[in-house]
Structure formats: C-alpha cells, structure tokens
Amino acid sequence: MKELTAILSAYCRQPDKTAALATLAQASGSTYRRPGARMWISPDGASVGSISGGCLERDVIEKAQGVLANGQTLLLTYDTTAEEDLVFGAGLGCKGAVHILVEPVRPGSPAAELIQFVSHLFQQRRAGVAATVFRVHGGAPAQAGHRLMLAPDGRVSGQIQDTTLKAKLLAAAREMLAAGRSKTMEFESPAGQVEVFVEVIQVPVPLVIFGAGYDAMPMTRLAKEVGFHVTVADVRPAYATPERFPGADSVTVVRPEDIARLDLNEKTAAVIMSHNYLTDRAFLKALLPLPLRYLGLMGPKARARKMIQELLQEGFTASEAAILSRIHNPVGLDIGAENPEQIALAILAEIQAVLSGHAGGLLREKKSSIHAPAAAL
C-alpha cells in the first residue's frame, strides 16, 4: 500500500505522465516479494518501489528502457530455482521464480488507467480489484497488460472486450473482493488461454492514535513510513495540531462522546495513549463497542483492570474477560522497548502481526515457510 502511495506521487510529479510500471504478477517457490509488488521507472532510470530484494531491479530498469522506447508491454521471467543459477552474477539464493509485467505508462494507456483507478480507490478509502492479463496463449481474446477493473460501487472498466472472458474475469474479481485476497488464475477460451493476476487492491489501513503527546510523534512517523493512514486525535487543542504532526493524514480535536465522527470501522486499528487516566478510560468506553480490527491500550495491566472494573460498575454490559480479550494491553510486542521510538516500533509490529494473522515470534523458530504460498489456480 505504501508502495502504491509512492507510485501515485511519482505519477503526479511526472510532467508528461510517461514512465514504465513493473508489476510482479506471479511467483513460485521462495521469493523476496509477493505478487502485487510494483516499481515505477522514469525515463531517466530513476525508480520508486521494488519487485525484489534489490537483485532484479537493475535488470528490470534496463529492460524498461526498451519498453519506453517501443511502447510494447513485456513479460520478464526470472527463475532462480536451479542450484547452479547465478543470475547476472548476483547469485540469487531465494530459489524461486517470478514473472514481472513491464508496461509503458502514457496518457490513455492501460497502465495509466490502472494508476488512476488506484488513485480513486485511495480517495474513497475502499478496496477494488484489478484483473491483469500477463500471459496469453494461442489466439485468446486479450493482450498482456489489458485489465478488468472492479470499483467498490460495482462499476467495471478496462480494456477487456470479449464478453465471455469479461464475464469470467468479473466473476473472479467479485469472488476475490469478497474473500479479500489476490490470486493468479487461468482462463480458457476456444481460441486459447490467458493467465491473469486477479488483485485485490487494498487501501492504507486506518490507524487512529488517541493521544497527541510526545510519544505519539515517533508513532506517527513510523506508522506513515510503514504505510498506514494515520489520524491523531486528542481532547487537548494545544496538543492536537498539524504543526506537531506534519506527517499525519489528519489531526483532530475530539471528545470521546463525539468519536462517531471519526468513522471508525472493522478495518481500523486504534491505540489509546493520552497518558491521562480519565481520558484514556473515556476513550476505552467509547471504543469497546466498535468492531475495530485492533484496539491497543497503553499502560500496565493493573491500570487497565482498574478501568475495566470502573466501567463495569458504571453499567458496561460486557464481562471483564470479554473486554480483556478485545484489547491489547500492555500494548506492543515484547522487544525490550524503552524509549518512545522503540515503543512505537513494538506497537506497530504488534498491529502488523494482528492484521496479517501472525503470532509475531522469531522467524528462526518458524517451522513452516515465512510466506504463505502464492494463491494460484
């Protein structure tokens, strides 16, 4: 998501909107990046984003210059599964194969339409789907780089004209949007076969930080660096100012009873960290009934239990066990954090673990693969 944000910025800065867009469309085996990774390549060779750990970028940038020169979409394949394979002398050790679609970005091109589609999704802060054809076999009625794009309101756009293929892609797009995951798929037609990356384009996860103290500053900076959409909220006007949080997407003064105007939902991560006991308790009371994806409360367990007991005495209907299961307290992963920057790192690491469904342990102790297998049909 952060990568797409950076690419959108690069697109807006490009005066003539001319560049190349590289998309990792399919991966197998062990690879550094997964399908959906992207890199923007300017005519001067400057780039934004990445499609590997740095081992493939140079060659992709060189190949992109040819794409810019001839205007033709190109599919690159890098296979590092063979023991003796030393790609470009880099000695890639990932033992995987990737297929990277490199497209020219020009006004009216399919890639430019994709970037504009993503821009609209980000403005609406809602997910959509882009089904991208990256390989065509035989006389299948499509071209590499052609897409079907499904907007949140159900509108369909793109370059796919064949009615049968369009219907199949639309059905797959709706299925993947409902499942919230991307998938590489194959579609047959009487004339041939197409391979398609059906991608759910997620918008930045909203993170709301309740508390605008000094420790919220590194939290905001790191959260933006990771790719969150960050809102800083506080009851104190002197603290909740854009000048104190220049990187935040929104800085607002809000009281707990007015929290509904923040439009929090099941995709929102929230952290309560004002360090004022009564304020934190009031925000906790307001946030507990909401279907948040993550709710963290800074402070020791004894402080949280005291808040919960007081809420129960005031008539809060949930049980203490139910409330404790809803909140992350003490907030963050146990990494030995001491200063505000380290604490922010621990909190954001826990949020990422929760969002991705991971436990947050040491990778060296993980028995299975680091990444889940790339979804494919």
URWOVEN-V477756 format. One record per pair of residues at least 12 apart in sequence whose ideal C-beta (glycine too) atoms are under 10 Angstrom apart, sorted by the first residue. I is the first residue (numbers start at 1). GAP is how many residues later the second one is. If there is no record, write none. Layout:
BEGIN
I,GAP  I,GAP
END
This chain:
BEGIN
1,35  1,117  1,121  1,200  1,201  1,202  1,203  1,204  1,225  1,226  1,227  1,228  2,47  2,202  2,222  2,223  2,224  2,225  2,226  3,30  3,33  3,34  3,35  3,36  3,37  3,45  3,46  3,47  3,48  3,224  4,32  4,34  4,36  4,45  4,111  4,114  4,115  4,117  4,118  4,197  4,198  4,199  4,200  4,223  5,43  5,44  5,113  5,117  5,198  5,199  5,219  5,222  5,224  6,32  6,34  6,42  6,43  6,221  7,12  7,14  7,31  7,32  7,33  7,41  7,42  7,98  7,108  7,111  7,112  8,32  8,40  8,107  8,108  8,110  8,111  8,114  9,31  9,39  10,30  10,31  10,32  10,36  10,37  10,38  10,39  10,95  10,105  11,29  11,37  11,94  11,100  11,101  11,104  11,105  11,107  11,108  12,103  12,107  13,29  13,35  14,26  14,28  14,29  14,91  16,27  16,90  16,91  17,88  17,89  17,90  17,91  17,92  17,95  17,98  17,99  18,24  18,25  18,50  18,86  18,87  18,88  18,89  18,91  18,94  19,21  19,22  19,23  19,24  19,25  19,27  19,28  19,29  19,45  19,48  19,49  19,84  19,85  19,86  19,87  19,92  19,93  19,96  20,19  20,20  20,21  20,22  20,23  20,27  20,40  20,41  20,43  20,44  20,45  20,46  20,47  20,48  20,53  20,54  20,82  20,83  20,84  20,85  20,86  20,91  21,17  21,18  21,19  21,20  21,28  21,43  21,46  21,52  21,80  21,81  21,82  21,83  21,84  21,88  21,89  21,90  21,91  21,93  21,94  21,124  22,15  22,16  22,17  22,18  22,19  22,25  22,27  22,28  22,29  22,34  22,35  22,38  22,39  22,41  22,42  22,45  22,52  22,54  22,78  22,79  22,80  22,81  22,89  23,12  23,13  23,14  23,15  23,16  23,26  23,28  23,76  23,77  23,78  23,79  23,80  23,88  23,91  23,107  23,109  23,111  23,122  23,174  23,176  24,12  24,13  24,14  24,15  24,26  24,27  24,28  24,32  24,36  24,52  24,74  24,75  24,76  24,77  24,110  24,173  24,350  25,12  25,26  25,50  25,51  25,73  25,74  25,75  25,76  25,107  25,108  25,109  25,110  25,119  25,159  25,170  25,171  25,172  25,174  26,49  26,51  26,71  26,72  26,73  26,74  26,75  26,108  26,109  26,158  26,169  26,170  26,171  26,348  26,350  27,24  27,51  27,67  27,69  27,70  27,71  27,72  27,73  27,157  27,344  27,346  27,347  27,349  28,51  28,53  28,67  28,68  28,69  28,70  28,71  28,156  28,345  28,346  28,348  29,50  29,51  29,52  29,65  29,66  29,67  29,68  29,69  29,340  29,344  29,345  30,50  30,51  30,63  30,64  30,65  30,66  30,67  30,339  30,340  30,341  31,20  31,21  31,22  31,25  31,47  31,49  31,61  31,63  31,64  31,65  31,66  31,67  31,340  31,343  32,18  32,19  32,20  32,21  32,22  32,23  32,24  32,60  32,62  32,64  32,66  32,339  33,16  33,17  33,18  33,19  33,20  33,23  33,61  33,63  33,65  33,67  33,338  34,64  34,148  34,337  34,338  34,339  34,340  34,341  35,63  35,64  35,99  35,147  35,148  35,149  35,162  35,163  35,164  35,339  35,340  35,341  36,15  36,94  36,146  36,161  36,163  36,164  36,165  36,166  36,338  37,12  37,13  37,14  37,15  37,61  37,63  38,12  38,13  38,62  38,63  38,76  38,80  39,12  39,13  39,17  39,18  39,21  39,22  39,25  39,61  39,63  40,24  40,65  40,71  40,75  41,16  41,19  41,20  41,21  41,22  41,23  41,24  41,26  41,27  41,61  41,64  42,19  42,22  42,26  42,63  43,21  43,22  43,25  43,26  44,21  45,13  45,16  45,17  45,19  45,20  46,15  47,13  47,14  47,17  51,25  51,27  51,47  51,49  51,51  52,26  52,28  52,38  52,40  52,42  52,44  52,46  52,48  53,39  53,40  53,41  54,36  55,23  55,25  55,32  55,33  55,35  55,36  55,37  55,38  55,39  56,20  56,22  56,24  56,31  56,32  56,34  56,36  56,42  56,44  58,30  58,32  59,17  59,19  59,28  59,29  59,31  59,41  60,14  60,16  60,18  60,40  60,42  61,41  63,13  63,37  63,39  64,12  64,38  64,39  64,40  66,36  67,35  67,36  67,37  67,38  68,34  68,36  68,37  68,38  69,35  70,34  71,32  71,33  71,35  71,38  72,30  72,31  72,32  72,72  72,73  73,28  73,29  73,30  73,31  73,36  73,37  73,38  73,60  73,61  73,70  73,71  73,72  73,73  74,26  74,27  74,28  74,29  74,30  74,70  74,71  75,24  75,25  75,26  75,27  75,28  75,59  75,60  75,61  75,69  75,70  75,120  76,22  76,23  76,24  76,25  76,26  77,20  77,21  77,22  77,23  77,58  78,14  78,16  78,18  78,19  78,20  78,21  78,22  79,13  79,16  79,17  79,18  79,19  79,20  80,12  80,13  80,14  80,15  80,16  80,17  80,18  81,13  81,14  81,15  81,16  82,13  83,12  96,275  96,278  98,276  99,35  99,36  99,85  99,96  99,98  100,34  101,31  101,32  101,33  101,34  101,43  101,44  101,96  102,42  102,43  103,29  103,31  103,41  103,42  104,41  109,36  109,50  110,22  110,23  110,33  110,34  110,35  110,36  110,37  110,39  110,48  110,49  111,21  111,34  111,36  113,17  113,34  113,36  113,44  113,45  113,46  114,16  114,18  114,31  114,33  114,35  114,43  114,44  114,85  114,87  116,33  116,41  117,12  117,13  117,30  117,32  117,33  117,34  117,40  117,41  117,84  118,12  118,31  118,83  118,85  120,29  120,31  120,32  120,35  121,28  121,30  121,31  121,80  121,81  121,82  122,79  122,81  122,82  122,107  123,80  124,27  124,28  124,29  124,79  125,27  125,78  125,79  125,81  125,104  125,138  125,140  125,142  126,25  126,26  126,27  126,75  126,76  126,77  126,141  127,23  127,24  127,25  127,50  127,53  127,73  127,74  127,75  127,76  127,140  128,21  128,22  128,23  128,24  128,25  128,27  128,45  128,49  128,71  128,72  128,73  128,74  128,75  129,18  129,19  129,20  129,21  129,22  129,23  129,27  129,40  129,41  129,43  129,44  129,45  129,46  129,47  129,48  129,53  129,69  129,70  129,71  129,72  130,17  130,18  130,19  130,20  130,27  130,28  130,43  130,52  130,67  130,68  130,69  130,70  130,71  131,15  131,16  131,17  131,18  131,19  131,27  131,29  131,34  131,35  131,37  131,38  131,39  131,41  131,42  131,45  131,51  131,52  131,54  131,56  131,63  131,65  131,66  131,67  131,68  132,12  132,13  132,14  132,15  132,16  132,17  132,26  132,37  132,63  132,64  132,65  132,66  132,67  133,12  133,13  133,14  133,15  133,25  133,26  133,27  133,32  133,36  133,54  133,61  133,62  133,63  133,64  134,12  134,50  134,60  134,61  134,62  134,63  135,49  135,51  135,58  135,59  135,60  135,61  135,62  136,55  136,56  136,57  136,58  136,59  136,60  137,49  137,51  137,52  137,54  137,55  137,56  137,57  137,58  138,50  138,51  138,52  138,53  138,54  138,55  138,56  139,50  139,51  139,52  139,53  140,22  140,25  140,47  140,48  140,49  140,50  140,51  140,52  140,53  140,54  140,55  141,19  141,20  141,21  141,22  141,23  141,24  141,25  141,48  141,49  141,50  141,51  141,53  142,17  142,18  142,19  142,20  142,23  142,24  142,27  142,45  142,47  142,50  142,52  142,54  143,16  143,17  143,51  144,50  144,51  145,14  146,12  146,13  146,14  146,15  146,19  146,23  146,48  146,50  147,12  147,13  147,22  147,26  147,49  147,50  147,52  148,12  148,17  148,18  148,19  148,20  148,21  148,22  148,24  148,25  148,48  148,50  149,20  149,24  149,50  149,52  150,19  150,20  150,22  150,23  150,24  150,26  150,27  150,48  150,50  150,51  152,25  152,51  154,16  154,20  156,13  156,14  156,17  158,12  158,15  160,34  160,36  162,27  162,29  162,32  164,23  164,25  164,26  165,22  165,23  165,24  165,29  165,31  168,17  168,19  168,20  168,21  168,26  168,28  169,16  169,18  169,25  169,27  169,29  172,13  172,15  172,24  172,26  172,205  173,23  173,25  173,26  173,27  175,23  176,22  176,23  176,24  176,199  177,21  177,23  177,24  178,22  179,21  179,196  180,20  180,22  181,17  181,18  181,19  181,21  181,191  181,194  182,15  182,16  182,17  182,18  182,19  182,20  182,192  182,193  183,13  183,14  183,15  183,16  183,17  183,191  183,192  183,193  183,194  184,12  184,13  184,14  184,15  184,190  184,191  184,192  184,193  185,12  185,13  185,190  185,191  185,192  186,190  186,191  187,190  195,181  195,182  196,181  197,177  197,179  198,177  198,179  202,65  203,26  203,64  204,19  204,20  204,22  204,23  204,24  204,25  204,26  204,45  204,63  205,18  205,21  205,22  205,23  205,24  205,25  205,62  205,63  205,64  205,88  205,89  205,146  205,147  205,150  206,22  206,23  206,24  206,25  206,43  206,44  206,56  206,57  206,58  206,59  206,61  206,62  206,63  206,64  206,86  206,87  207,12  207,13  207,16  207,17  207,19  207,20  207,21  207,22  207,23  207,24  207,25  207,41  207,42  207,61  207,62  207,63  207,64  207,86  207,87  207,140  207,141  207,144  208,20  208,21  208,22  208,23  208,24  208,25  208,42  208,44  208,46  208,51  208,54  208,56  208,60  208,61  208,62  208,63  208,64  208,75  208,79  208,84  209,14  209,19  209,21  209,22  209,23  209,24  209,25  209,36  209,39  209,42  209,60  209,61  209,62  209,63  209,64  209,65  209,87  209,135  209,138  210,21  210,22  210,23  210,24  210,25  210,44  210,46  210,49  210,52  210,60  210,61  210,62  210,63  210,64  210,69  210,70  210,72  210,73  210,74  210,76  210,77  210,86  210,87  210,88  211,21  211,22  211,23  211,24  211,25  211,28  211,29  211,60  211,61  211,62  211,63  211,64  211,65  211,68  211,69  211,72  211,87  212,20  212,21  212,22  212,23  212,24  212,25  212,26  212,27  212,28  212,29  212,32  212,33  212,36  212,39  212,40  212,41  212,61  212,62  213,21  213,23  213,26  213,31  213,60  213,61  213,62  213,63  213,85  213,127  214,25  214,30  214,61  214,126  215,58  215,60  215,83  215,124  215,125  215,126  215,128  215,129  215,132  216,14  216,16  216,17  216,18  216,23  216,24  216,28  216,29  216,32  216,55  216,57  216,58  216,59  216,124  216,128  217,15  217,27  217,28  217,29  217,30  217,31  217,123  217,124  217,127  218,121  218,122  218,123  218,124  218,125  218,126  218,127  219,13  219,26  219,52  219,54  219,79  219,121  219,122  219,124  219,125  219,126  219,128  219,129  220,12  220,24  220,25  220,26  220,27  220,28  220,29  220,31  220,124  221,24  221,25  221,26  221,27  221,120  221,123  222,25  222,119  222,122  222,123  222,125  222,126  222,127  223,24  223,25  223,26  223,46  223,48  223,121  223,124  223,125  223,128  224,21  224,22  224,23  224,24  224,25  225,22  225,123  226,119  226,122  226,123  226,125  226,126  227,125  228,20  228,21  228,41  228,120  228,123  228,124  228,127  229,19  229,20  229,21  229,38  229,39  230,15  230,17  230,18  230,19  230,20  230,21  231,14  231,17  231,18  231,19  231,20  231,21  231,23  231,31  231,32  231,33  231,37  231,39  232,12  232,13  232,15  232,16  232,17  232,18  232,19  232,20  233,15  233,17  233,18  233,19  233,20  233,21  233,22  233,23  233,25  233,26  233,29  233,37  233,39  233,41  233,50  234,17  234,18  234,19  234,20  234,21  234,39  234,40  234,42  234,45  234,49  235,18  235,19  235,20  235,21  235,23  235,39  235,41  235,43  235,44  235,47  235,48  236,17  236,38  236,40  236,43  237,16  238,15  239,12  239,14  239,35  240,12  240,13  240,14  241,12  250,12  254,29  254,32  255,24  255,27  255,28  255,31  256,22  256,23  256,24  256,25  256,26  256,27  256,28  256,29  256,30  256,31  257,25  257,28  257,29  258,28  259,23  259,24  259,26  259,27  259,28  259,31  260,26  260,30  262,24  262,28  264,22  264,23  264,26  264,27  264,28  264,29  264,31  265,25  265,26  265,27  265,28  266,24  266,25  266,26  266,27  267,24  267,25  267,26  267,27  267,88  268,19  268,22  268,23  268,24  268,25  268,26  268,27  269,23  269,24  269,25  269,26  269,27  269,59  269,78  269,79  269,81  269,82  269,83  269,85  269,86  270,13  270,14  270,17  270,20  270,22  270,23  270,24  270,25  270,26  270,27  270,57  270,81  271,12  271,23  271,24  271,25  271,26  271,27  271,57  271,60  271,61  271,73  271,76  271,77  271,79  271,80  272,12  272,14  272,15  272,23  272,24  272,25  272,26  272,27  272,32  272,35  272,55  272,57  272,59  273,23  273,24  273,25  273,26  273,58  273,70  273,71  273,74  274,24  275,23  275,24  277,22  277,26  277,29  277,30  277,33  278,29  278,32  280,17  280,18  280,19  280,23  280,24  280,27  281,16  281,22  281,23  281,25  281,26  281,27  281,29  281,30  281,33  282,25  282,29  283,12  283,14  284,13  284,20  284,23  284,24  284,27  284,32  284,39  284,42  284,43  284,45  285,22  285,23  285,25  285,26  285,29  285,31  287,39  287,40  288,20  288,23  288,28  288,29  288,30  288,34  288,35  288,38  288,39  289,27  289,28  289,29  289,37  290,36  292,34  292,35  293,58  293,61  293,62  294,32  294,33  294,34  294,37  294,53  294,56  294,57  294,58  294,59  294,60  294,61  295,28  295,31  295,32  295,33  295,34  295,36  295,59  296,31  296,32  296,33  296,34  296,35  296,36  296,51  296,54  296,55  296,58  297,29  297,30  297,31  297,32  297,33  297,34  298,30  298,31  298,32  298,33  298,34  298,45  298,49  299,30  299,31  299,32  300,29  300,30  301,23  301,28  301,29  303,26  303,27  304,19  304,20  304,23  304,24  304,25  304,26  304,27  305,15  305,18  305,19  305,24  307,16  307,20  307,22  308,12  308,13  308,14  308,15  308,16  308,19  308,21  309,14  311,12  328,19  328,22  328,23  328,26  330,16  330,17  331,12  331,15  331,16  331,19  331,20  332,12  332,13  332,14  332,15  332,16  332,17  332,18  332,19  332,28  333,12  333,13  333,14  333,15  333,16  333,17  333,18  333,19  333,20  333,26  333,27  333,28  334,12  334,16  334,26  335,14  335,15  335,25  337,12  346,14  356,16  357,15  358,12  358,14
END
